[in-house]
Amino acid sequence: MIVNDLGGSHSGEGASHRAADLVVDEIKKAGGEAAANYDSVEFGDKIVKTALDKYGRVDIIINNAGILRDKSYAKMSQQDWDLIYTVHLKGTHMLCKAAWDTMRAQNYGRIVNVASAAGIYGNNGQANYSAAKLGIVGLTNTLAREGASKNIHVNVIAPLAGSRMTATVMPKEMLDALKPEFVAPVVAYLSHESCEENGGLFELGAGWVAKLRWARAAGAVMPPNDQSIEAVAKMWSKVVDFDKGQTYPASTQDTFPPVMEAVELYKSKL
């Protein structure tokens, strides 16, 4: 196992070998084999090279690097935005990209990316973090599709857990309840060769685990002879109504049926 950690602060400053070395020591004391890598995740090729040089393969990637630069959008600097993007979304991409050809060649790979409830739902003061985390969900969805034929499964989790980073925003009693030990076995299962899950998004914390999916209202179609703002206003209650005819789209192909129904309706009125 390669343990990567730049060892910087929760906001991305500095560097240290201590964090990675501590984890390596714990793994070795438990009877495992591990080595440290201290590169930033934006240099994913260096991290993957460390694994290939030592083991000759890359079977599993856990993209868990993260920092916080929380500020209201009005006060957020370009640096606040760029640093979060670089570590979270670009870092995830760089690790996946660096290992992708190897995983394809060996016809095997398991990748678990880490998003956040802030990315799924949004959160005050986290426009940069939310955008990057939902971007990771989109990246996961596509890699899961492209990797499936090569036995590469890619999933994404949105965990709520105690960590060096969440310690900056959570009280101690909450951190104690949200032990990372509740997250680790889920990640291990998604990384296991027997797990058939691919392209899933999971929320989890304190032992609770649940898969998420998109829901779509039945919607409504504008009258063929009236594409006005007033027509949209009249049908808006149906556009946002999830109580009747709700569906669960799972791919871009699921966009076409309702749109084509609208096309046919339009043709019939010509």
N, C-alpha and C positions, 0 to 999 in steps of 0.2 A: 504494500500500500504506500502511495505517495501522499503525504500530508502537506498541503500547501497553505501557507499563511504569510502574508507580507508583514503582519505584526504591527500594523499602524493603529492609530486611535480610531474611535468610533466614527470620527468625522473625516478620516482619510489622511491625517498627517502622520509623519514619522514612519519608522520601520523597526522591527525587532525580530530576532530569531526565537524568542522565548516561547511564544504561543505555539508554534509548530513543534518545537522541541519537546514541550511538555506532553503534547498528544502522542508524539512518537514514543516517548518514554513509557507512557501508559499502555500503549499497544504492545510494546516489547515485554513489559512486566506481566501482561496478561497472556503471554506466549505467542503473540503475533509477530509479523515482520513488517517493518515500516521504515521509511526514510523521509526526510524533510526537504521541502523546496520553499524558497522564500521570495520567489518572483511575484510581481503583481499579475493578477489574472488577465490584464490587457496583453500580456506576453504569454498567451496560452501555449504557444509552440514550445517555449522553454520548459513549461511544466510537463507537457506531454513527452518531450524529449527525455526528461528525467525518468519518466516511467518506462519508456521504451529502452533506454540505456540499461536500466536495472532489471526489467522483467521481460522485455521483448514483446509485450502486448499491452493493450489498454482495453480492459473489459468493462469497467464501470467508471462513470464520472458523476460526482455529486457537485453541482455548482451552487455553493453556499456562501461565497464571498459577499460581503455587504458592508456598507457604511451609511451613515445618515447625515444629511445637511438640511435639517428641517427649518423652514421659514415660510411665512406667508408668501403667496405668489407675487404680491406687490413689492416685497423686500428681497426676493430671491435674485441672487446675482447669476451671471452667466457661468461663473466658476462653480457655484452650487449645483447648477444644472449639469454641467459637463462632467464633473467628478462622479456624480451619481450615475449618469449614463455610462461612463467609462467602466466603473466597477461592476455594475449590475448587468446591464444589457450587453454592452460590448464585451465585458469579461466572460459572460456566459457564451456568447457567440464565439469568442476566440478559443475557448477550451473545446467546445463542440467541433469547431472547424478544424482545429489542429489534430483531433483524434478521428475525424470522420472517415478519411480514406483508410486508416488502419482498421477501423471497425468494419467497414465495407469489405475489405480484403479478407478479414478473418471470419466474415459472415456471422458476426456476433457483436452485440454491444448493449449496454444498459445505461441510460442517462436519466438522472433525476435532477431537474432544475428547481430552483426555489423562487417562488413569487411571494405574494403577500395579500392579505385582505385589503390593504390600502390600494393595491393595484386593481383588485376586482371591483371594489366599491368606491374608491376615492377616499381621501382623508385630509382634513384641514392641515395646512402647513407641509404637505408632502406631494406637491404637484410633480416635482422631479422624480421622487421615489415611486409614486403611483404610475407615472408614465412608463418608467423603466420596467417595473414589475409586470405590468400588463403586456408590455412588449415581449417579455420572456414567455408569457403564456402563448402569444401568437407564434413565436419562434418554435416553441415546443410542439404546437399543433402541426406545423409544417414538417418539422424534422421527423415526427412520428409517422407521417404519411410517406415521406421519402425514404425513411429507413426501414419500413416494414418488410420490404422484399428481401432485405439483407439481414433479417433477424435482429434489427436494432430497435429497441423499444425506448421511447422517450416520454416521460411523464413529468408533471409539475405539481409541487405541493405549495400550499399557502399556510405555513405553520404559525401557531402562536406559542412561543417557547421562551424560556429564560436564556439569555445569552449576554455576552459582553456588550452587545449593541442595545438590546432591549432593556438592559440594566440602567440605561440613561433616561428611560421614559416610564419605567414601571416601578412600583413600590416593592420592597423586599418580599412581603407576604405573597404577592402575586407571582414574583419570580420563583419563589419556592414551590408554589402550586403548579407552575408550568414547567416542569422538569423536561429538559431535552431528552431524557431517557424515554419519554412517551413518543417522541418523534422518531428517534433512531430506528426502532424495529419496523416502522412503516417504510422508511427509506430502504432498509435492508430487504424488506419483502419486494418492493418495487424494483430493486436491483438484482433480485435472484433470477436465475435462469428459468425457474419453473413458473414465474409470474407472466401471464399473457396480457396483462394490462398494457395498453399503448395509447398515448395521446390523452390520458386522463388528467383532470385537475382535481386536487383533493385539498379540502380544508381539514386541519387537525390541531389538537391541543389537549393536554391533560388526559390523554387516553381516548378522546373522541375523534373519530375519523369519518368523513363524508365526502362523496364525490359530487361535484357540481356539474351542471349542464345548462345550456342556454334554453330559455323559454321564449316563445313568440306568440303574440296575440294573433287572432284570426285576421285582424286588419279589415280594411275596407278599400273599395275601388272608387276613384273619382268618376263621375258621370262622363262618358265619352265626349259629350258636347259641352262640358263645363270644367275646364281646368283653371278655376279661379281660387283666390284665397277664401272666398265665401264658401265654395264647395268643400274645401279642406276643413273649414271650421265646422260645417254641418256634420261631417262624418268623423270628427275627431274623437268623439266618445267611443266609437267602434275601434278606432286605431289603437287606443290605449286599454281596451277591455280584454283582460286575461281570463275572464270567467266563462267565455263561450268560444269553443273551438281552439283552445290553446294547443300549440304543437312544440316539438323539441328539435329544432334543426341541428344537424351535426356536421354539415359540410357545405361548401359553396354550392354544391348541386341542389341542396334543399332550398336555395333562393329562387331557382327557376320555376318550379310549379305554380306558385301564386302569381308570379309575374306573367307567366305565359297564359294563365287564366284571364288575367286582365287584358292581355293582348287579344285573346279570342273574343272577349266581351266587346272590346273596341271595334274589332273587325265586323262583328255581327250587327253593330249599330251604324256602319257606314252605308 
